[in-house]
């Protein structure tokens, strides 16, 4: 048995994995979806990027989890990649679900094409939070109207400091046993950082013909990919 620790992307919480969890539990594994500080049911808790890293590490240690398959979606890949390097032999595998990957000393915002200017401006203009996205943001991503409404309704503003503070890596990402899931409707090619990590030989690249939120659009297929990453 492995223990899946699931971290969703910006504005989302543990609730976002609701359609994936039953598939993983049916296969006999432990499943632990997390809500990071400042989001969903943890709104109001101050958070920077290292707060989110510690959220993940602390949950794994508190529950004394072993054989951990750590899963990060979108922004969630940034704290997940850092946490994976800090949990030692508890880690079995990391899965980055159409996510960013942390680069030591670089923020999530800095990876944007404009260097994060638009994102930083949005945060500054919204009292330090990245505002919720409109329904139009999710169009073209293989989501039904009902699924889009569910995401929009469940989302909360995202603590801006988590997006603008730099990552701190304690171990090179390329040394981690990892799978990178690229969602084909979200872009044609992985970015340079991901391509370099895959080329390093420790990472495996898999693809899914869906949009950026596969936990909603293709939960069964996503669960199968996670199970494959766990060695099933």
C-alpha positions as CSV (number, residue, x, y, z in Angstrom):
1,X,0.0,0.0,0.0
2,X,1.2,3.5,-0.8
3,X,-0.1,6.8,0.6
4,X,-1.2,9.4,-2.0
5,X,-0.8,13.0,-0.7
6,X,-2.8,15.2,-3.1
7,X,-2.2,19.0,-3.5
8,X,-4.3,21.0,-5.9
9,X,-3.4,24.2,-7.7
10,X,-4.1,27.8,-7.0
11,X,-7.4,28.8,-5.4
12,X,-8.4,25.2,-4.8
13,X,-8.4,22.9,-1.7
14,X,-8.7,19.3,-0.8
15,X,-12.3,19.3,-2.1
16,X,-10.9,19.4,-5.7
17,X,-9.8,15.8,-5.5
18,X,-13.3,14.5,-4.6
19,X,-13.8,12.5,-7.8
20,X,-10.3,11.0,-7.8
21,X,-10.1,9.8,-4.2
22,X,-12.6,6.9,-4.5
23,X,-10.6,5.4,-7.4
24,X,-7.4,5.4,-5.4
25,X,-9.1,4.1,-2.2
26,X,-10.8,1.3,-4.2
27,X,-7.3,0.1,-5.2
28,X,-6.5,-0.3,-1.5
29,X,-4.3,2.8,-0.9
30,X,-4.2,5.5,1.6
31,X,-5.4,8.9,0.2
32,X,-4.8,12.2,1.8
33,X,-6.0,15.3,-0.1
34,X,-4.6,18.5,1.5
35,X,-5.9,22.1,1.8
36,X,-3.0,24.5,2.0
37,X,-3.0,27.5,4.4
38,X,-5.1,30.4,3.3
39,X,-7.4,28.5,1.0
40,X,-10.8,26.8,1.1
41,X,-11.6,25.8,4.7
42,X,-8.2,27.4,5.8
43,X,-9.1,30.9,4.6
44,X,-7.7,33.6,6.8
45,X,-4.5,31.7,7.7
46,X,-1.5,33.8,6.7
47,X,0.6,32.0,4.1
48,X,3.8,32.4,2.1
49,X,5.3,29.8,-0.1
50,X,7.3,28.1,2.6
51,X,4.1,27.9,4.7
52,X,2.7,25.7,2.0
53,X,5.8,23.6,1.8
54,X,5.6,23.1,5.6
55,X,1.9,22.3,5.4
56,X,2.8,19.3,3.3
57,X,5.8,18.2,5.3
58,X,3.9,18.6,8.6
59,X,0.9,16.6,7.4
60,X,3.1,13.7,6.2
61,X,5.0,13.6,9.5
62,X,1.9,14.1,11.7
63,X,0.2,11.1,10.0
64,X,3.5,9.2,10.0
65,X,3.0,8.4,6.3
66,X,5.4,6.1,4.5
67,X,5.6,5.1,0.8
68,X,4.3,8.5,-0.1
69,X,3.3,9.3,-3.6
70,X,3.2,13.1,-3.5
71,X,1.0,14.7,-6.2
72,X,1.0,18.4,-7.1
73,X,-1.3,20.0,-9.6
74,X,-0.6,23.4,-11.3
75,X,0.8,25.8,-8.6
76,X,0.7,22.8,-6.2
77,X,3.8,21.4,-8.0
78,X,5.9,24.3,-6.6
79,X,5.5,23.4,-2.9
80,X,5.2,19.7,-3.6
81,X,8.6,19.7,-5.4
82,X,10.2,21.4,-2.4
83,X,8.5,19.2,0.1
84,X,9.5,16.0,-1.7
85,X,13.1,16.8,-1.1
86,X,12.5,17.2,2.6
87,X,10.6,14.1,3.6
88,X,13.6,11.7,3.0
89,X,12.9,8.0,2.8
90,X,9.2,8.5,3.3
91,X,9.0,9.4,-0.4
92,X,8.2,6.8,-3.0
93,X,7.4,9.0,-6.0
94,X,6.3,12.5,-7.1
95,X,3.7,13.2,-9.7
96,X,3.5,16.7,-11.2
97,X,0.1,17.2,-12.8
98,X,0.4,19.8,-15.5
99,X,2.2,21.9,-13.0
100,X,5.0,24.3,-12.4
101,X,8.2,22.9,-11.0
102,X,10.2,24.8,-8.4
103,X,13.5,26.4,-9.4
104,X,15.8,27.3,-6.5
105,X,15.6,31.1,-5.9
106,X,12.8,31.7,-8.4
107,X,9.2,32.4,-7.7
108,X,6.1,30.9,-9.4
109,X,5.3,34.3,-10.9
110,X,8.8,34.6,-12.4
111,X,8.1,31.7,-14.7
112,X,5.3,33.5,-16.5
113,X,6.0,34.8,-20.0
114,X,6.0,38.5,-18.8
115,X,8.1,37.7,-15.8
116,X,5.1,37.8,-13.5
117,X,4.2,41.4,-14.1
118,X,0.5,40.8,-14.8
119,X,0.2,38.4,-11.9
120,X,1.9,40.7,-9.5
121,X,-0.3,43.6,-10.6
122,X,-3.4,41.4,-10.0
123,X,-2.2,40.5,-6.5
124,X,-1.4,44.2,-5.7
125,X,-4.8,45.3,-6.8
126,X,-6.6,42.7,-4.8
127,X,-5.3,43.3,-1.3
128,X,-2.5,40.7,-1.6
129,X,-4.5,37.9,-3.1
130,X,-4.8,36.4,-6.6
131,X,-8.5,36.8,-7.3
132,X,-10.7,34.0,-8.3
133,X,-11.0,33.3,-12.1
134,X,-14.2,33.7,-14.0
135,X,-16.0,30.8,-15.8
136,X,-14.5,31.9,-19.1
137,X,-11.0,31.1,-17.8
138,X,-11.9,27.4,-17.8
139,X,-13.4,27.1,-21.3
140,X,-11.7,24.9,-23.8
141,X,-10.4,22.6,-21.1
142,X,-12.7,19.6,-21.6
143,X,-15.0,20.7,-18.8
144,X,-18.7,20.6,-18.7
145,X,-20.7,23.7,-17.6
146,X,-21.5,21.9,-14.4
147,X,-17.8,21.2,-13.7
148,X,-16.8,24.8,-14.4
149,X,-19.5,26.1,-12.1
150,X,-18.2,23.7,-9.4
151,X,-14.7,25.0,-9.7
152,X,-15.7,28.6,-9.8
153,X,-18.0,28.2,-6.8
154,X,-15.5,26.3,-4.7
155,X,-12.5,28.5,-5.5
156,X,-11.1,31.1,-3.1
157,X,-8.7,34.0,-3.6
158,X,-5.1,32.7,-3.4
159,X,-2.5,34.2,-1.0
160,X,-0.3,36.3,-3.2
161,X,3.0,35.8,-1.3
162,X,3.0,32.1,-2.1
163,X,3.2,33.1,-5.8
164,X,5.9,35.8,-5.5
165,X,8.3,34.3,-2.9
166,X,11.2,32.3,-4.2
167,X,11.4,28.5,-4.0
168,X,14.1,26.9,-1.7
169,X,15.3,23.5,-2.9
170,X,17.3,21.3,-0.6
171,X,17.9,18.6,-3.2
172,X,18.1,18.8,-7.0
173,X,14.7,17.9,-8.5
174,X,16.3,15.7,-11.1
175,X,17.3,13.3,-8.4
176,X,13.7,12.6,-7.4
177,X,11.7,9.7,-8.8
178,X,9.0,11.5,-10.7
179,X,6.3,11.5,-13.3
180,X,5.3,14.6,-15.2
181,X,1.7,14.5,-16.6
182,X,1.2,16.9,-19.5
183,X,-2.4,17.8,-20.3
184,X,-2.5,18.2,-24.0
185,X,-5.3,20.8,-24.2
186,X,-3.3,23.1,-21.9
187,X,-0.3,23.5,-24.3
188,X,1.6,21.7,-26.9
189,X,5.0,21.2,-25.3
190,X,6.4,21.1,-21.7
191,X,8.4,24.1,-20.7
192,X,12.2,24.2,-20.8
193,X,12.6,23.3,-17.1
194,X,10.3,20.2,-17.4
195,X,11.9,19.1,-20.7
196,X,15.4,19.3,-19.1
197,X,14.2,17.2,-16.0
198,X,12.6,14.6,-18.3
199,X,15.8,14.4,-20.4
200,X,17.8,13.7,-17.2
201,X,16.5,10.2,-17.0
202,X,14.9,10.0,-13.6
203,X,11.6,11.5,-14.7
204,X,8.9,10.0,-16.9
205,X,6.6,12.1,-19.2
206,X,3.0,11.0,-19.7
207,X,0.2,12.7,-21.6
208,X,-3.5,12.9,-21.2
209,X,-5.9,14.3,-23.8
210,X,-7.7,16.8,-21.6
211,X,-7.4,20.3,-20.1
212,X,-5.6,21.7,-17.2
213,X,-8.0,20.4,-14.5
214,X,-8.0,16.6,-15.1
215,X,-9.3,15.9,-11.5
216,X,-12.6,17.3,-12.7
217,X,-12.6,16.5,-16.4
218,X,-11.0,13.0,-16.3
219,X,-10.8,11.7,-12.7
220,X,-10.7,8.0,-13.6
221,X,-8.0,8.4,-16.1
222,X,-6.0,10.6,-13.8
223,X,-6.3,8.1,-11.0
224,X,-5.0,5.4,-13.4
225,X,-1.9,7.5,-14.1
226,X,-1.3,8.0,-10.4
227,X,-1.7,4.3,-9.8
228,X,0.8,3.6,-12.6
229,X,3.2,6.0,-11.0
230,X,2.9,4.1,-7.7
231,X,3.9,0.9,-9.5
232,X,0.6,-0.8,-10.1
